[in-house]
Amino acid sequence: MRNIVFKIFRFFVRGYIGRYSVSYSNKIDEPAVYVVHHQNLSGPTFSLAWFDVPMRLWALNVFCNWRTCFSQYYDYTFTKRFGMPKVIAAIVAFPVSLAAPILMWAINAIPVYRGTRDIVKTFRQTVSSLTHGQSILICPDVDYVNKGQHMGEMYDGFLDLERYYIKESGRHLAFAPLYISRASRCVYQGDAVYFGTEKSFKQEKVNVYNRLKQELLDLEAHDKGES
């Protein structure tokens, strides 16, 4: 049932945004963590619609439950961010907060409990998915409402998945960038980045972060014809 609902959602999204191709630097033949610029929902939407690798999206836990979703939209998104009057915000938030959890269920999203001890649940569920052959899609932008093509600063906590994954599987985890180009109508996948063993985990984490950022910059430059 979940897969049917997802395909229905995807059918309408594809019809709305149009066809996109997929281009790989090197296709990854193993479960991976794909990193994409959020772009105020454009990144995950275009990736899930057209990237031809099944992925489970990391989504804030508030969007996975009707009550917390309504509170998020009413108390922040529509009132504080968009400046709507409270009555209008409530009218708009009600149907949206009903639809969002259904969508999260349909895409089999993994709830992210940011800033709480429950983040351990997120990591355990993610590693379980990876070890069972499912890839993950993460949007780690600090400024997630930035609609520009350029990925800014990222939260780096998701890189700690390496610790959990290598403990469970004995293998290093692949982190791969995705770049959505509306000009080229293409989803670009860059080279996978892996942790090494020569330095401490803290040093390797910085290294992987910087290499991921560089891969995203390289994809952006390539798309603009600068390389």
N, C-alpha and C positions, 0 to 999 in steps of 0.2 A: 504493500500500500504506500509506504514512504517513497519508494522509487517512482511510482506512478505519479504521485503528487509533485515530486521534484521535476519530472519530465514535463508536466503540464506547465509549471512555473517557468521552466527553461524555454519551452516553446514560445510562450508569450514574450519573455525577455528577449529572445533571439529575434523575434519578429519586430520588436520595438527598436533595438539597437542596430539591427542589420548584421550581415555576415562578417566575421573576422577570421583570418587565417592564423596559423601557429607556426612560429619559426624557432628552431633550437640551435644553440651553440653546440651543445652535445646532449643528446637525449639521455635522461637518467632512467636506468632500468632497475631501480630499487625504490622503496618508500623514501620520501624526502619531505622536508619542510620547505614549502615555497613561500617566498616573501614578496609581497606586492604593496605598492603605494596605495593607501586607502582612497584618497581623492574623493572624500565625502561620499563613499559607497561605490563609486565607479570601479575601483580596483577589484574588490571581491565580486561585484556583479558581472563584469566582463570576463573575469577569470573563470568563474563557475559556469558561465554561459558557453564559453568557447574553448578553453584550454582542455585538451583531450586526455587529461589524467584525472581520474576521480579523486577528489580531495574533500577533507572535512575542515570546515572553516572554524577558526577560533572566533567566538562572538562573546561579547560581554554578557554575563549571566542575567542581567536585568532584562534582556530582550528575549529570554527563554521562558518567561513566566508572565501571564497577563497582568497581574497586579503590579509587579515591579516595572513592567514595560509601560503601563499607563502612567505610573508615577514619574518615570524618566521623561516621557513625552510631555506630560502636563506640567510638572514642576520645573522642568529645565528647557527642553527643546523648543516647545511652542510658545512658552511664556517668556522665559529669560533670553533665549537665543533669538527667536523670531519676533518677540514683542507682541504676541497676540493677546487680546483681552481674555480673561480666564474662562468666560463662557464659551467663546469660540474655540479656545484651546481644548477645552473638555470635549466639545462636539467632534473636533478633528481627532483628538487623541484616542477616543473610544474605539472606532473601527480599526485604526492603525495598530493599536495595542492588542487587538484580537488577531489581526493578520500576522503580525511579526512573529509571535511564538509558533504559529503554524508553519511559517516559512523556515524558522530555525529547526523545527522538527523535520521538515521535508528535506532539508539539505544535510541533516544529521550533524548539526553544528556542535562543537564542544564548548560548553560554558566556561568562560574565563572569570574567575573570582579575584579580580585585581585588588591588591592591597589587603587581602585577608588570608588567614591560614588555610582557607579552603582552596587556595591556588594549588595546593598539593594534589587535590582531586583533578584539576585541569591537567597537570603534568602526568599523573598516572593514567588517565583516560587517553591522553595523547600518545604516550609510549605504548600502551596496549594496542591502539590503532596502528601505530607504525610497525610494531612487531607482527601484526596480523596482515601486513601488506598494504595498509591504507596510508596515503599521503595526507599532509596537512597544509592548509593555507592560512597564513598569518599576515596581518596588516599592523605592523608595529609603530606606525607614525606617531610622533608626539603631537603634531598638528594634523589631526585626521580630517579636518574640514578644508584643508588646502586643496583646491581643485587643479592646481598646476601640475605639469608633467614631472617636475623635479621632486624626488624624494628628499625630504629634509632630515632632521635628526630622528633617530629611532630609539624606542625603549629597547634595552638589550637583554631583558630578563628571559626572553624566549630561548636565548642561546644556552641557558642552563639545562635545556632538554638533553643536551649532549651527555651530561652526567648520568641522567636517568636511563637514557637509551643504551649507552655503552655498558652500563651495569647490567641491564636486562638482556642485551643481545650480544655483547662482546665486540660490536662493530661501531665505527664512527658514524655519526649521523650526517647526511647530506643536507646542506642548506643552499637553496637555489633561488635566484632572483627572477621575478617576472616583471616585464615592463609592458604596459598597455599603450599602444600608439593609435590614437584616433586618426591621425593624418595618414598612416599607412594601413589602417584597419587591420592591425596585426597584434597578436600576443607573442612577445619575444621571451624566450627562456634563456637566461645566461648560464654560464658554467657553474657547477656546484662547488661549494666551498666546504672544506672539512677542517676539523680541529687537527692539529698536529700533536706530537708527543715530546718535542724538544724543550718546550717551555712549560711553565706552570699553567694551570687551568685559567687563572686570572689573566695572564699574559696572552694566552691563546684566544681567550674570549675577545679581547681587544683586537687581536689580529683578524679574527673571523669577522667581527663587526666591520672593520675597515675594508676588508676584502669584499664583503657583500655590498657596502656602499660604493666601492669602486666598480664592481660589476654593474650595478644599476646606472652609474654615471656612464660607463662604456656603452651600455645598451641605449641610453638616451642620446649619446653622441652619434652612435651608429645610425639611429633613426633619423637624426637631423643631418646626416651626411657629413659629419665632422671627422669621421675616421674610416 
